Amino acid sequence: MDDKPGTGPLQDGERLGATLIHELRHPLLGIKAGLELMALGGDPALKASADFQMVQLQVRRLEELLRTYQQLFSPEPPQCSEFAVGPVVRRALELLDYRLSGLGPRFSLGEDPAARGWGTPNAVLHATVNLIANALDALEQAGGKGRLAVRVLACAEGGAEVRVTDEGPGVPVEHRERLFQLRFTTKAPGKGTGLGLQIARSLMARSGGDVRLVVEEDPLRLPWATEFGIRLPPTPA
């Protein structure tokens, strides 16, 4: 199994992965159909409830995840295009609103409307959700009182970058070289799989992008504990 950054993390299990994606579609379609029936004939108060809408949102997210993993396992290159990055990041925030809402003013979003990059929106969505979820976990680990910032930046050399910064406990120096290795995690047992960062980087690499830990010397870095960046290349000439 290949642990190198930017390579497919589950190459030995591609057939199993494709089979799981195929099998998971069936119960997901059943759940989606059930929700649609409830929405058509159910109690109007149920349809309007935040809980019902959250379940619908997460089912749509599962559909997106299956498409994303299908892209990861596919031997064909992804269908890339240029797109605005801000709406994709806002979609990621919507998916995690049930967790982000508890931060109140400790969460901030900065978005450059000129930020556009080359790649696939699904890969950026997946990577952004992963980094924000990790940042939320870090804040909980630090007592739940720190800040979290998401920024969408237009790069001077073209392309764009999504930065996710948190005031959690930080990444120990001795762990930084291993962050993107398959199965490596700094979370407590049962809390992490060591797959998220490696898969996010692999998905971004398929279109020339990257996911990285931002170093302290970076001039755009916020002076908090941890910052990750998702880099999207400019549109090819």
C-alpha positions as CSV (number, residue, x, y, z in Angstrom):
1,M,0.0,0.0,0.0
2,D,1.4,3.4,-1.0
3,D,1.8,6.0,1.7
4,K,3.4,8.7,-0.4
5,P,1.7,12.1,-0.5
6,G,-0.3,12.7,-3.6
7,T,-0.7,9.1,-4.6
8,G,-3.9,6.9,-4.4
9,P,-4.2,5.9,-0.7
10,L,-6.1,2.7,-1.3
11,Q,-4.5,1.3,-4.5
12,D,-4.6,-2.3,-3.3
13,G,-8.3,-1.9,-2.4
14,E,-9.6,-0.2,-5.5
15,R,-11.8,-3.2,-6.5
16,L,-13.2,-3.3,-2.9
17,G,-13.8,0.4,-2.9
18,A,-15.6,0.4,-6.2
19,T,-17.8,-2.5,-4.9
20,L,-18.6,-0.7,-1.7
21,I,-19.6,2.4,-3.6
22,H,-21.9,0.4,-5.8
23,E,-23.5,-1.4,-2.8
24,L,-23.9,1.7,-0.7
25,R,-25.9,3.4,-3.4
26,H,-28.9,1.0,-2.9
27,P,-29.6,1.8,0.8
28,L,-28.9,5.4,0.2
29,L,-31.5,5.5,-2.6
30,G,-34.0,3.9,-0.2
31,I,-33.3,6.5,2.5
32,K,-33.6,9.3,0.0
33,A,-36.9,8.0,-1.3
34,G,-38.2,7.7,2.2
35,L,-37.4,11.3,3.0
36,E,-39.0,12.4,-0.2
37,L,-42.2,10.6,0.7
38,M,-42.2,12.1,4.1
39,A,-41.7,15.5,2.6
40,L,-44.6,15.0,0.2
41,G,-47.2,13.6,2.6
42,G,-45.8,14.3,6.1
43,D,-46.6,16.9,8.7
44,P,-45.7,20.4,7.5
45,A,-44.1,21.1,10.8
46,L,-41.8,18.1,10.3
47,K,-40.7,19.3,6.8
48,A,-39.9,22.7,8.2
49,S,-38.0,21.4,11.2
50,A,-34.2,22.0,11.4
51,D,-33.7,18.3,12.2
52,F,-35.5,17.1,9.1
53,Q,-33.6,19.5,6.9
54,M,-30.3,18.5,8.4
55,V,-31.0,14.8,7.6
56,Q,-31.9,15.8,4.0
57,L,-28.6,17.8,3.8
58,Q,-26.5,14.9,5.1
59,V,-28.1,12.5,2.6
60,R,-27.2,14.8,-0.2
61,R,-23.7,14.9,1.3
62,L,-23.5,11.1,1.2
63,E,-24.4,11.2,-2.5
64,E,-21.6,13.7,-3.0
65,L,-19.2,11.5,-1.1
66,L,-19.9,8.5,-3.2
67,R,-19.3,10.6,-6.4
68,T,-16.0,11.8,-4.8
69,Y,-14.8,8.3,-4.0
70,Q,-15.8,7.1,-7.4
71,Q,-13.6,9.8,-8.8
72,L,-10.7,8.7,-6.5
73,F,-10.9,5.1,-7.6
74,S,-11.4,5.8,-11.2
75,P,-8.4,5.1,-13.5
76,E,-9.7,7.9,-15.8
77,P,-8.4,11.5,-15.1
78,P,-11.0,13.8,-13.5
79,Q,-13.2,16.1,-15.6
80,C,-11.6,19.4,-14.5
81,S,-12.8,22.9,-15.1
82,E,-12.3,26.5,-13.8
83,F,-14.8,27.5,-11.1
84,A,-15.4,30.0,-8.3
85,V,-14.1,28.6,-5.0
86,G,-16.2,30.6,-2.6
87,P,-19.5,28.8,-3.3
88,V,-17.9,25.4,-2.8
89,V,-16.5,26.5,0.6
90,R,-19.9,27.9,1.6
91,R,-21.4,24.5,0.7
92,A,-18.9,22.9,3.1
93,L,-19.9,25.3,5.8
94,E,-23.5,24.5,5.2
95,L,-22.8,20.8,5.7
96,L,-21.0,21.4,9.0
97,D,-23.4,24.1,10.3
98,Y,-24.7,21.8,13.0
99,R,-21.2,21.9,14.5
100,L,-20.1,25.4,13.5
101,S,-23.2,27.1,14.9
102,G,-21.9,26.5,18.4
103,L,-18.9,28.6,17.9
104,G,-20.9,31.8,17.4
105,P,-18.5,34.8,16.9
106,R,-15.5,32.6,17.4
107,F,-16.0,31.5,13.8
108,S,-15.2,33.7,10.8
109,L,-15.3,33.4,7.0
110,G,-13.2,35.6,4.7
111,E,-13.9,35.3,1.0
112,D,-12.2,36.9,-2.0
113,P,-14.9,36.8,-4.8
114,A,-12.1,36.8,-7.4
115,A,-10.8,33.4,-6.1
116,R,-11.1,30.9,-9.0
117,G,-9.2,27.7,-9.5
118,W,-8.8,24.6,-11.7
119,G,-10.0,21.2,-10.7
120,T,-13.2,19.6,-9.5
121,P,-15.6,21.1,-7.0
122,N,-16.2,17.7,-5.3
123,A,-12.5,17.4,-4.5
124,V,-12.4,20.9,-3.0
125,L,-15.6,20.3,-1.1
126,H,-14.3,17.0,0.3
127,A,-10.9,18.5,1.4
128,T,-12.6,21.6,2.9
129,V,-15.1,19.5,5.0
130,N,-12.2,17.3,6.2
131,L,-10.1,20.3,7.3
132,I,-12.9,22.1,9.0
133,A,-14.0,18.9,10.8
134,N,-10.4,18.4,12.0
135,A,-10.2,22.0,13.2
136,L,-13.5,21.6,15.2
137,D,-12.1,18.4,16.7
138,A,-8.9,20.3,17.7
139,L,-11.0,23.1,19.4
140,E,-12.9,20.5,21.4
141,Q,-9.6,18.9,22.4
142,A,-8.4,22.3,23.6
143,G,-11.5,22.9,25.7
144,G,-13.8,24.3,23.1
145,K,-12.9,28.0,23.6
146,G,-10.7,28.8,20.7
147,R,-11.4,30.5,17.3
148,L,-11.7,29.0,13.9
149,A,-11.3,30.9,10.6
150,V,-11.9,29.9,7.0
151,R,-10.4,32.1,4.2
152,V,-10.8,31.9,0.5
153,L,-7.8,33.6,-1.1
154,A,-7.0,34.5,-4.7
155,C,-3.3,33.7,-5.3
156,A,-1.1,36.4,-6.9
157,E,0.4,33.8,-9.3
158,G,-3.1,32.5,-10.3
159,G,-5.4,29.9,-8.8
160,A,-6.7,30.0,-5.3
161,E,-6.2,28.7,-1.8
162,V,-8.6,27.8,1.0
163,R,-7.1,28.3,4.4
164,V,-8.5,26.7,7.6
165,T,-7.0,28.0,10.9
166,D,-7.8,27.0,14.4
167,E,-6.7,27.8,18.0
168,G,-6.5,24.2,19.1
169,P,-3.5,22.5,20.6
170,G,-1.4,22.6,17.4
171,V,0.6,19.9,15.6
172,P,3.7,18.8,17.5
173,V,6.9,19.2,15.4
174,E,7.6,15.5,15.6
175,H,4.3,14.7,13.9
176,R,4.4,17.1,11.0
177,E,6.3,14.9,8.6
178,R,3.8,12.1,9.1
179,L,0.5,14.1,8.9
180,F,-0.3,12.9,5.4
181,Q,0.8,9.3,5.8
182,L,-1.9,6.7,5.5
183,R,-3.3,5.5,8.9
184,F,-1.4,8.1,10.9
185,T,-3.6,10.1,13.3
186,T,-3.0,12.3,16.3
187,K,-6.5,11.8,17.6
188,A,-7.5,9.6,20.5
189,P,-8.3,5.9,19.8
190,G,-11.7,5.7,18.1
191,K,-11.7,9.3,17.1
192,G,-9.7,9.2,13.9
193,T,-8.8,6.8,11.1
194,G,-5.7,8.4,9.6
195,L,-7.4,8.5,6.2
196,G,-8.9,12.0,5.9
197,L,-5.8,14.1,5.1
198,Q,-4.2,11.5,2.8
199,I,-7.4,11.1,0.8
200,A,-8.0,14.8,0.6
201,R,-4.5,15.4,-0.7
202,S,-4.8,12.5,-3.2
203,L,-8.1,13.9,-4.6
204,M,-6.5,17.4,-5.0
205,A,-3.4,16.0,-6.6
206,R,-5.4,14.4,-9.4
207,S,-6.0,17.9,-10.8
208,G,-2.7,19.5,-9.9
209,G,-3.7,20.8,-6.5
210,D,-2.5,20.1,-3.0
211,V,-3.3,20.0,0.7
212,R,-0.6,21.2,3.1
213,L,0.2,22.3,6.6
214,V,1.0,26.0,6.4
215,V,4.4,26.8,7.9
216,E,4.8,29.6,10.5
217,E,7.0,31.6,8.0
218,D,4.1,32.0,5.5
219,P,3.3,35.7,5.3
220,L,-0.5,35.0,4.9
221,R,-0.7,32.7,7.9
222,L,-2.8,33.7,10.8
223,P,-0.8,33.6,14.1
224,W,-2.8,30.8,15.6
225,A,-2.0,27.2,16.5
226,T,-2.6,25.4,13.2
227,E,-3.3,26.3,9.6
228,F,-3.9,24.1,6.6
229,G,-4.2,25.2,3.0
230,I,-6.0,23.7,0.0
231,R,-4.2,24.9,-3.1
232,L,-6.0,25.0,-6.5
233,P,-3.8,25.7,-9.6
234,P,-4.7,28.3,-12.2
235,T,-6.5,27.3,-15.4
236,P,-4.0,25.7,-17.8
237,A,-3.0,28.0,-20.7
